[in-house]
């Protein structure tokens, strides 16, 4: 039987015995008293036992002590039904609280479903099921339709659609085919995949996510710490006040009944229990972290929710964060030949090069290279390549290469958008791309512009941050100034600093930290190994987790599993909503608590009223806290 089921059974049995005791106490008093004692022990025995154990440990003043003192006192003055009712309703409140906590915990724990049970390893031509932790880097595994991807790897054979929702929160399946990098934790939907593993289980995506989730609430927010300290000092103060209410008035006021004032003091104790605050505040933060995880945003601690809610400066890395980090051909302009012919000539000239620019040209060409057409290939460092293609001497490189060979060139077509500006390698353009100039037999044939692509949602991300009242958006990049400024202009960012080394980025963040307001916070968003130092230095580091480096994810406080910059605003909205719910619970709980405490001290509120006030406020606060999990975020 589960704990909730046992608690419910005790509440039902205790309630039946209480009702029987009330019915029988007028006729057969000793039987009624026995029923009351039995009912009290069933519904409140565990609380009294906890209070006794805590007293032995030196932890006297907690809610268990308050409840025990109040109810035992009620028995002493003969108010048996009210003493039992205090415990009964307290257990009802605990039951609803446990239900709310379990609901939040299950939402986060649902991520645990991504933990793989086994891996199908191919060795010696045979397939065997092994524990994912026993699989080595470089092993070949088979993933059948419906199975979880157990480890990160590269698809060697087969094609399929992958359900990545457990990692990214996005329902749209993604295609996997030979050469595709796939992450553990995804589910293979319909095909058979042969995968070569690239990481051990302990370093795989699924393992890191589970570790992040399991430790997400280990870092307490300042508000949670405040409530813990508040309860520590609050409890002895109210116990002292309850004692003074019980003892002082009968001594000073003529005709005052000791029994009446003891009853008031006990009622004061019942009402004073700070359950609503102690329970609902951590639950609110837990719900906020759960709501964020549903969106593919992993927050490593509730303290970072508070930081996100107070952001005023967001600093971005460029490549891989705001851009895809993949160079692609954007334009190709020939003087006499067409676009396809120019790409064909350039691709064959670059056919033996593994430079990213060469790879981009070959990808844009999109056809098989006929190596029989190519000979006498020579790479000229810092300039480009020279090769013989179809008997013609072809040059493909930057302006320095053509200048060196004495070839005249001019820009045509879309060149008005890309005025040549030199750059540190002589091939960077104001539009943020790299220009490859093509010549054949000493004649300029045209040029190709290659640039990193901006992520589809990056412009929306910057606009959303400005709508969220972020005062300053800044880009820090190691790329050339022209490339950085071009991307920053396109996205509408407030500031950009280019050609920075990792240490320079830290220095810039230090400078920006000194410029923010006293309460304002700064976030840095990055994805590369070189971003790890600055991620750790910022008030909150946000890493792109889908394709980001392990070092960046490790150093960050928040991980965006979808690699979408727009999710930063979602995280901010979640944090603000969560903090709003926390403040609502604090104000509501304290306001009701103090109002009823005053009524109890004046003798207006009965112990029944105190029970209802305490349990009612706790239930309302807990229900309000669950909104942090269920609210719809942008």
C-alpha positions in Angstrom: 0.0 0.0 0.0 1.4 3.5 -0.9 2.0 6.2 1.6 -1.0 8.2 0.3 -3.3 5.2 0.5 -2.1 4.5 4.1 -2.7 8.1 5.1 -6.2 8.1 3.5 -7.1 4.9 5.4 -6.0 6.4 8.7 -8.0 9.6 8.0 -11.1 7.5 7.3 -10.7 5.2 10.3 -9.9 8.1 12.6 -12.9 10.0 11.4 -15.2 7.1 12.0 -13.9 6.6 15.6 -14.2 10.4 16.3 -17.8 10.3 15.1 -18.5 7.3 17.3 -16.8 8.9 20.3 -18.9 12.1 20.0 -22.1 9.9 19.8 -21.3 7.7 22.8 -19.5 10.1 25.2 -22.8 11.4 26.7 -24.1 8.0 27.5 -21.0 5.9 28.3 -18.3 8.3 29.0 -15.4 5.9 29.4 -16.1 4.2 26.1 -16.2 7.6 24.3 -12.9 8.6 25.9 -11.4 5.3 24.7 -12.6 6.0 21.2 -11.2 9.5 21.3 -7.8 8.2 22.4 -7.8 5.5 19.7 -8.8 8.1 17.0 -6.1 10.5 18.2 -3.4 7.9 18.1 -4.4 6.7 14.6 -4.5 10.1 13.0 -1.9 11.9 15.2 0.4 9.3 16.6 3.0 9.7 13.9 3.1 13.4 14.4 3.6 13.1 18.2 6.3 10.5 17.6 8.1 12.8 15.2 7.9 15.7 17.7 9.4 13.4 20.4 12.3 12.3 18.1 13.0 15.8 17.0 13.1 17.0 20.7 15.7 14.3 21.4 17.7 15.5 18.4 17.5 19.1 19.7 15.1 20.1 16.9 12.3 21.3 19.1 10.4 24.0 17.3 8.7 22.7 14.2 5.2 22.1 13.0 5.1 18.6 14.7 5.8 20.2 18.0 3.2 22.9 17.5 0.5 20.3 16.6 1.4 17.9 19.4 1.5 20.7 22.1 -1.8 22.1 20.9 -3.7 18.8 20.7 -2.3 17.3 24.0 -3.3 20.6 25.7 -6.8 20.2 24.2 -7.0 16.8 25.8 -5.8 18.1 29.1 -8.6 20.7 29.2 -11.2 18.1 28.1 -11.7 19.4 24.5 -11.2 15.9 23.0 -13.1 16.3 19.7 -11.3 19.6 18.9 -7.9 18.1 19.6 -8.5 15.1 17.3 -10.0 17.5 14.7 -6.7 19.4 14.6 -4.8 16.2 13.8 -7.5 15.0 11.4 -7.6 18.1 9.3 -3.8 18.4 9.4 -3.6 15.0 7.9 -6.1 15.9 5.2 -4.0 18.9 4.4 -0.9 16.7 4.3 -2.7 14.3 1.9 -3.5 17.1 -0.5 0.0 18.5 -0.2 1.5 15.1 -1.0 -0.7 14.8 -4.0 0.4 18.2 -5.3 4.1 17.4 -4.7 3.8 14.0 -6.4 2.2 15.6 -9.4 5.0 18.1 -9.7 7.7 15.4 -9.1 6.1 13.1 -11.7 6.3 15.8 -14.3 10.0 16.2 -13.8 10.4 12.4 -13.3 8.7 11.8 -16.6 12.1 12.7 -18.1 13.4 9.6 -16.4 11.6 7.6 -19.1 14.4 8.6 -21.4 16.8 6.4 -19.5 17.6 3.4 -21.8 17.3 -0.1 -20.4 19.8 -1.8 -22.8 21.8 -1.4 -26.0 22.0 -3.9 -28.9 25.7 -4.2 -29.6 27.1 -5.9 -32.7 30.3 -8.0 -32.0 31.6 -10.7 -34.2 28.6 -10.6 -36.4 26.2 -11.3 -33.4 23.8 -8.9 -31.7 23.7 -9.0 -27.9 21.8 -6.9 -25.3 24.1 -5.2 -22.8 23.9 -2.5 -20.2 24.4 0.9 -21.9 27.2 1.6 -19.3 29.2 -1.3 -20.7 29.2 0.1 -24.3 32.5 1.6 -25.4 33.2 4.5 -27.7 33.4 3.2 -31.3 31.2 0.2 -30.7 28.5 -0.5 -33.3 24.9 -0.7 -32.0 21.5 -1.5 -33.6 18.5 0.6 -32.7 15.2 -1.0 -33.7 11.9 0.8 -34.3 10.3 1.8 -31.0 13.5 1.6 -29.0 15.3 4.4 -27.2 18.6 5.6 -28.4 20.9 4.4 -25.6 24.1 6.4 -26.4 25.2 9.4 -28.6 26.6 8.4 -31.9 26.7 8.7 -35.7 24.4 6.8 -38.0 26.3 4.4 -40.2 23.5 2.7 -42.0 19.7 3.1 -42.3 17.3 5.9 -42.0 14.4 6.7 -39.7 12.4 9.4 -37.9 13.4 10.2 -34.3 11.1 11.4 -31.6 13.2 14.0 -29.8 10.4 15.4 -27.6 11.9 14.1 -24.3 15.1 16.1 -25.0 13.8 19.2 -26.7 10.1 19.5 -25.8 9.3 19.7 -29.5 6.8 17.2 -30.9 8.0 17.3 -34.6 10.1 14.2 -35.4 13.6 14.6 -36.9 15.1 12.6 -39.7 18.2 10.5 -39.1 20.2 9.1 -42.0 23.8 8.0 -42.6 26.2 10.6 -41.3 23.6 12.1 -38.9 24.6 12.8 -35.3 21.9 11.4 -32.9 21.5 11.9 -29.2 20.7 9.4 -26.5 17.2 9.7 -25.1 15.5 10.0 -28.4 13.1 7.3 -29.6 13.5 5.6 -33.0 10.1 5.7 -34.6 10.0 3.6 -37.7 13.3 2.4 -39.2 16.3 0.3 -38.3 19.5 2.3 -37.5 23.1 1.1 -37.3 25.0 3.6 -35.1 28.7 4.0 -34.2 28.9 5.3 -30.6 30.8 8.6 -30.0 30.5 8.8 -26.2 30.4 6.5 -23.3 27.1 6.4 -21.4 28.4 8.6 -18.5 29.2 11.3 -21.0 26.1 10.9 -23.2 23.3 13.4 -23.5 20.8 11.3 -21.6 23.1 10.7 -18.7 23.9 14.5 -18.4 20.2 15.4 -18.6 19.2 12.9 -15.9 22.0 14.3 -13.7 20.8 17.8 -14.2 17.2 16.9 -13.4 18.0 14.9 -10.3 20.0 17.7 -8.9 17.8 20.6 -10.1 16.4 21.5 -6.7 19.7 21.1 -4.8 20.4 24.8 -5.2 17.9 26.7 -3.0 16.7 30.1 -4.0 17.1 33.0 -1.6 13.3 33.0 -1.0 13.4 29.3 0.0 16.3 30.0 2.4 14.4 33.0 3.8 11.4 30.8 4.6 13.6 28.2 6.3 15.2 30.8 8.5 11.8 32.5 9.1 10.3 29.2 10.4 13.3 28.6 12.6 12.8 31.9 14.5 9.1 32.2 14.0 8.2 29.0 15.8 9.8 29.7 19.2 8.3 33.2 19.2 4.8 31.9 18.7 5.3 29.2 21.3 6.4 31.9 23.8 3.4 34.1 22.9 1.0 31.2 23.3 2.4 30.5 26.8 2.1 34.2 27.7 -1.5 34.3 26.4 -2.3 31.2 28.5 -0.6 32.5 31.8 -0.5 36.3 32.0 -4.2 37.3 31.5 -5.5 35.1 34.4 -2.9 36.6 36.7 -3.7 40.2 35.8 -7.4 40.2 34.9 -9.8 39.6 37.8 -12.3 36.9 37.0 -10.4 35.6 34.0 -10.7 31.9 33.6 -7.4 30.0 33.4 -9.1 27.3 31.3 -10.5 29.9 28.8 -7.1 31.5 28.3 -5.2 28.2 28.0 -7.8 27.3 25.3 -6.9 30.6 23.6 -3.2 29.9 23.9 -3.6 26.4 22.4 -5.8 27.8 19.6 -3.0 30.4 19.0 -0.5 27.5 18.7 -2.6 25.6 16.2 -3.1 28.6 13.9 0.5 29.7 14.1 1.9 26.6 12.4 3.7 28.0 9.2 2.8 25.0 7.1 1.5 27.0 4.1 4.9 28.8 3.7 7.2 25.9 4.5 5.3 23.6 2.0 4.2 25.9 -0.8 7.4 27.9 -1.4 9.7 25.0 -2.3 6.7 23.5 -4.3 6.4 26.7 -6.3 10.0 26.6 -7.4 9.8 22.8 -8.0 6.8 23.5 -10.2 8.6 26.2 -12.1 11.6 23.9 -12.9 9.1 21.2 -14.0 7.3 23.6 -16.3 10.6 24.7 -17.8 11.7 21.1 -18.4 8.5 20.6 -20.4 9.7 23.3 -22.8 13.1 21.8 -23.2 14.7 24.2 -20.7 16.7 22.5 -17.9 17.3 24.8 -14.9 19.9 23.4 -12.5 18.5 25.0 -9.4 15.7 27.2 -8.1 18.1 30.0 -7.3 18.6 30.5 -11.0 14.8 31.1 -11.4 15.3 34.2 -9.3 18.2 35.3 -11.4 16.3 34.8 -14.7 13.4 36.8 -13.3 15.7 39.8 -12.7 17.7 39.8 -16.0 18.4 43.2 -17.6 21.4 42.3 -19.8 21.7 39.2 -22.1 25.1 38.6 -23.8 25.4 36.2 -26.7 28.1 34.2 -28.4 27.6 34.3 -32.2 28.6 31.1 -33.9 26.4 28.1 -32.9 24.3 30.3 -30.6 22.7 32.9 -32.9 23.9 31.3 -36.1 24.0 27.6 -37.1 27.7 27.4 -37.2 27.6 25.9 -40.7 29.0 27.8 -43.8 26.8 27.7 -46.9 27.0 29.3 -50.3 24.7 32.3 -50.3 25.4 33.7 -53.8 27.4 32.8 -56.9 27.9 35.3 -59.7 29.7 34.6 -63.0 31.0 37.1 -65.5 30.1 35.0 -68.6 29.2 31.6 -67.2 26.0 30.8 -65.2 25.8 30.0 -61.5 25.9 26.2 -61.9 28.9 26.3 -64.2 30.8 28.6 -61.8 30.0 26.2 -58.9 31.1 23.2 -60.9 34.4 24.8 -61.8 35.0 25.9 -58.2 34.0 22.6 -56.7 36.5 20.7 -58.9 39.2 23.1 -58.1 38.5 22.7 -54.4 37.9 18.9 -54.7 40.9 17.8 -52.7 40.6 20.5 -49.9 38.9 19.8 -46.5 38.7 23.5 -45.6 35.2 24.5 -44.4 34.8 26.9 -47.3 35.8 24.2 -49.8 33.3 21.8 -48.2 30.6 24.4 -48.5 31.2 24.9 -52.3 31.2 21.1 -52.9 28.0 20.8 -50.9 26.4 23.6 -53.0 27.5 21.9 -56.2 25.7 18.8 -55.0 27.0 16.4 -57.5 29.8 13.7 -57.6 33.3 15.2 -58.3 34.9 13.7 -61.4 38.5 13.5 -60.2 39.7 12.5 -63.7 39.1 16.1 -64.7 41.4 17.5 -62.0 45.2 17.5 -61.8 48.1 19.5 -60.5 46.3 20.7 -57.3 48.2 23.1 -55.1 47.0 24.7 -51.8 48.4 28.1 -51.2 48.2 28.8 -47.5 46.2 31.9 -46.6 45.2 32.5 -50.2 43.3 29.5 -51.7 43.9 26.8 -54.2 45.3 26.4 -57.7 44.4 23.4 -59.9 44.1 22.2 -63.5 40.5 21.5 -64.4 39.7 20.3 -67.9 43.1 21.5 -69.0 42.5 25.0 -67.6 44.6 26.6 -64.9 41.9 27.5 -62.2 42.4 29.7 -59.2 39.9 29.7 -56.3 40.7 31.9 -53.3 40.7 35.4 -51.9 41.7 38.7 -53.4 45.3 38.2 -52.3 45.6 35.2 -54.5 44.4 37.1 -57.6 46.5 40.1 -56.8 49.5 37.8 -56.4 48.9 36.3 -59.8 48.3 39.7 -61.4 44.7 39.0 -62.4 42.3 41.9 -62.7 38.8 41.4 -61.2 35.6 43.4 -60.7 32.3 42.7 -58.9 29.0 42.2 -60.7 25.4 41.1 -59.9 24.8 41.3 -56.1 28.2 42.8 -55.3 26.6 46.1 -54.4 25.6 44.3 -51.2 29.1 43.0 -50.5 31.7 45.7 -51.0 35.2 44.2 -50.6 36.8 45.4 -47.3 39.8 43.3 -47.0 39.4 41.6 -43.6 42.1 39.9 -41.7 42.4 37.1 -44.4 41.6 39.4 -47.3 38.3 37.7 -48.1 35.7 39.0 -45.5 32.8 41.0 -46.7 30.7 43.7 -45.1 27.7 41.4 -45.4 29.3 39.0 -42.9 30.4 36.4 -45.5 33.5 35.1 -47.1 34.2 35.8 -50.8 35.9 33.2 -53.0 37.1 34.7 -56.3 37.4 32.3 -59.3 39.7 32.7 -62.3 40.6 30.4 -65.2 43.6 30.8 -67.5 44.3 34.2 -66.1 40.8 35.5 -66.6 38.4 36.5 -63.8 35.3 34.3 -64.1 33.2 35.4 -61.0 32.9 35.0 -57.3 31.0 33.0 -54.7 29.8 34.3 -51.3 29.8 31.9 -48.4 28.3 32.9 -45.0 27.2 31.3 -41.7 23.4 31.1 -41.6 21.5 32.9 -38.8 19.1 30.6 -36.9 15.5 30.9 -38.0 14.3 32.0 -34.6 17.2 34.3 -33.7 15.6 37.6 -34.9 12.4 36.7 -33.0 14.5 35.8 -29.9 16.1 39.3 -29.8 12.7 41.0 -30.4 11.1 38.9 -27.6 13.9 39.8 -25.2 13.3 43.5 -25.8 9.5 43.0 -25.3 10.4 41.3 -22.0 12.0 44.6 -20.9 15.6 43.4 -21.3 17.6 46.6 -21.3 20.7 45.5 -23.3 21.5 42.7 -25.8 25.1 42.2 -26.6 27.1 40.0 -29.0 30.6 38.8 -28.2 32.4 36.9 -31.0 35.8 35.7 -32.1 34.9 36.3 -35.7 36.0 39.2 -37.8 34.5 42.6 -37.1 32.6 42.8 -40.4 31.0 39.4 -39.8 30.0 40.1 -36.2 28.6 43.6 -37.1 26.6 42.2 -40.0 24.8 39.6 -37.9 24.2 42.1 -35.1 22.7 44.6 -37.5 20.4 41.9 -39.0 19.2 40.9 -35.5 18.8 44.4 -34.1 21.2 43.9 -31.2 22.3 46.9 -29.1 26.1 46.2 -29.0 28.7 43.9 -30.6 32.4 43.2 -29.8 34.3 41.1 -32.3 37.7 39.4 -32.7 37.7 38.3 -29.1 39.7 35.5 -27.5 38.0 33.5 -24.6 39.9 35.7 -22.0 38.7 38.8 -23.8 35.1 37.6 -23.5 35.4 37.3 -19.8 36.9 40.8 -19.6 33.9 42.2 -21.6 31.4 40.4 -19.3 33.2 41.8 -16.3 32.9 45.3 -17.8 29.1 44.7 -18.5 28.6 43.4 -15.0 30.0 46.6 -13.6 27.5 48.6 -15.7 24.3 46.9 -14.6 22.0 48.1 -11.8 22.4 46.8 -8.2 19.4 44.4 -8.5 19.8 43.6 -12.2 21.4 40.4 -13.5 23.4 39.4 -16.5 23.1 36.2 -18.6 25.6 34.9 -21.1 24.4 32.5 -23.8 27.0 30.2 -25.5 27.7 26.8 -26.9 31.4 26.2 -27.4 34.3 25.0 -25.2 35.7 28.5 -25.4 32.5 29.9 -23.8 32.8 27.8 -20.6 34.8 30.5 -18.7 32.4 33.3 -19.4 29.4 31.0 -18.8 30.7 30.4 -15.3 31.4 34.1 -14.7 28.0 35.5 -15.7 25.2 35.7 -13.1 23.5 32.9 -15.0 25.1 31.0 -17.8 22.8 29.6 -20.5 24.1 26.8 -22.8 22.7 25.5 -26.1 22.4 21.8 -25.1 21.4 20.1 -28.3 24.7 20.6 -30.2 26.6 22.5 -27.6 29.9 21.3 -26.2 30.1 19.2 -23.0 32.2 21.9 -21.3 29.6 24.6 -22.0 26.8 22.5 -20.7 28.8 21.6 -17.6 29.6 25.3 -16.9 26.1 26.6 -17.6 23.3 27.1 -15.0 20.5 26.7 -17.6 20.6 24.4 -20.7 18.4 25.0 -23.8 17.9 21.5 -25.2 16.3 22.7 -28.4 19.2 25.0 -29.4 16.6 27.8 -29.9 17.6 31.3 -28.6 13.9 32.1 -28.4 13.5 29.7 -25.5 15.5 32.2 -23.3 12.4 34.4 -23.2 10.3 31.4 -22.3 12.6 30.7 -19.4 12.4 34.3 -18.3 8.6 34.2 -18.4 8.6 31.0 -16.4 10.9 32.5 -13.8 8.8 35.7 -13.4 5.5 33.7 -13.2 7.1 31.4 -10.6 8.4 34.3 -8.5 5.0 35.9 -8.7 3.3 32.8 -7.4 5.8 32.7 -4.5 5.1 36.3 -3.5 1.4 35.7 -3.7 1.7 32.7 -1.3 3.9 34.6 1.1 1.6 37.7 1.3 -1.7 35.6 1.4 -0.4 33.1 4.0 1.0 35.8 6.4 -2.0 38.1 6.0 -4.5 35.4 6.9 -2.2 33.9 9.6 -1.8 37.1 11.5 -5.5 38.1 11.2 -6.6 34.8 12.7 -3.9 34.9 15.3 -5.2 38.2 16.6 -8.8 36.8 16.6 -7.5 33.7 18.6 -5.8 35.9 21.1 -9.0 37.9 21.6 -11.0 34.7 22.1 -13.0 35.3 18.9 -11.6 32.4 16.8 -12.2 28.9 18.2 -9.8 25.9 17.8 -12.1 24.7 15.0 -11.6 28.0 13.3 -7.9 27.7 13.8 -7.8 24.3 12.3 -9.8 25.4 9.2 -7.6 28.5 8.9 -4.4 26.6 9.0 -5.4 23.7 6.8 -7.4 26.0 4.4 -4.5 28.4 3.9 -2.1 25.6 3.3 -4.3 23.9 0.7 -4.9 27.2 -1.1 -1.2 28.0 -1.1 -0.4 24.5 -2.4 -3.0 24.7 -5.1 -1.7 28.1 -6.2 1.9 26.7 -6.2 0.9 24.0 -8.7 0.1 26.8 -11.2 3.8 27.1 -11.7 3.8 23.7 -13.3 0.6 24.0 -15.3 0.6 27.6 -16.6 0.9 28.0 -20.4 4.1 29.9 -21.2 5.1 31.6 -24.4 
